[in-house]
Amino acid sequence: MVISKNMERLVAGSSTIRKLFEEGLQMAAEVGADNVYDFSLGNPASPVPHEVRDAIEDILDNTDGNIVHGYMKNAGFNDVRKAVADSLNRKNGMNYDAEDIIMTCGAAGGMNCIFRSLLGLDDEVITFAPFFGEYRSYVCNFGGNLVVVPADTETFQLNLAALRPLINEKTKCIIINNPNNPSGVVYTEETLRKLNDIIVEAEKEIGHPIYVIADEPYRELVYGGQTVPYIPNIIKNSFFLYSFSKTLSLPGERIGYMAVSKNIDYYDEVISALVVANRCLGYINAPSLFQLVVARCLDIPANLEFYDKNRTLLYEELTKMGFEVVRPDGAFYMLIKSPTPEEDDFVAMGKKYHIILVPAKSFGCPGYVRLAYCVSHDMIKRSIPAFKKLAEEYFK
Ligand code: PLP
């Protein structure tokens, strides 16, 4: 083997979702794209807002090309960071300065910078099931171990009762993803306040900070007028990670940011490390054109209606057919309880009707499958008869 042991592990566990997506493409080549219902990937189908295109054109037409496409500070353009800080201050009553914002290659890039900065060999990062499966690779990149708190399948809120015994001297970070991929559940302020109490007490005991990573690419995707609590207002030692991948439908452009409050322990050390991590991991800086674009699009609302229509139709139809579905209040995913004990069998049965679902064991939640409903409404409507046939396999 020429590849490293560490990489061998990552390749072996390589993304189930991507494999399923490729199977979907193969199926489409065989039976026609209109007859395949691919719910595997979180690739948003809502059109890119016209403001994004307008901003691209205006920037390219009216700004010095050497500035648009050149190197800059590793943390990003100052005026972009200032615009992000002002927007967060306005929306969440924070007190960020431009220097507290680091523009990143999406939320994934930001999280890798955090782990590069904080993790030593065998340090631990805790997350709550169900969780975004890529966390495992990001932690593994830096020799850390991901520790998973089992899901509370009654409420799908954070399973706080199971958290405390998992915290020890090696615990460096806790990842909270709100709204959650894959459950679509929104963690309440009450839950997050209880989490804070546990962390504050544990920090005293272990003698060092536990940094919470608020991973919030779906922050604006909440339905029914709910709001998502802003974690840095509740938990002192927290990083806020945001991405424009989902709300502006720009996942391929790799643009996001992290906000670091001056209140966190060891602020000066940590912020310098994060900026250097952005450089030494090879990101250098977040994509320059898209930094300038998103700075002009900070107040563009997410296309909630697009996803809500899909959510409502699917939830109603699937529950009517007899499936047990976790009702999502945010993001654009839902979990369906597998009608057979082994969810792989259910996923295989789905493929018989050209429905592509993802086994949720890859999200630490065996016995469920994930459905990404960030697809066209037309595809959702076309998929209903196929789901009916799938349901008939189980509920006759
Ligand atoms: N975190 C969660 C929970 C996600 O679902 C995703 C992408 O699907 C990411 C992070 C990574 O997003 P980005 O494209 O911003 O790197």
Residues whose N, C-alpha, C, O or C-beta is under 5 A from the ligand:
A	BS01	PLP	G42 C105 G106 A107 A108 G109 F132 N177 N181 D215 P217 S243 S245 P251 G256
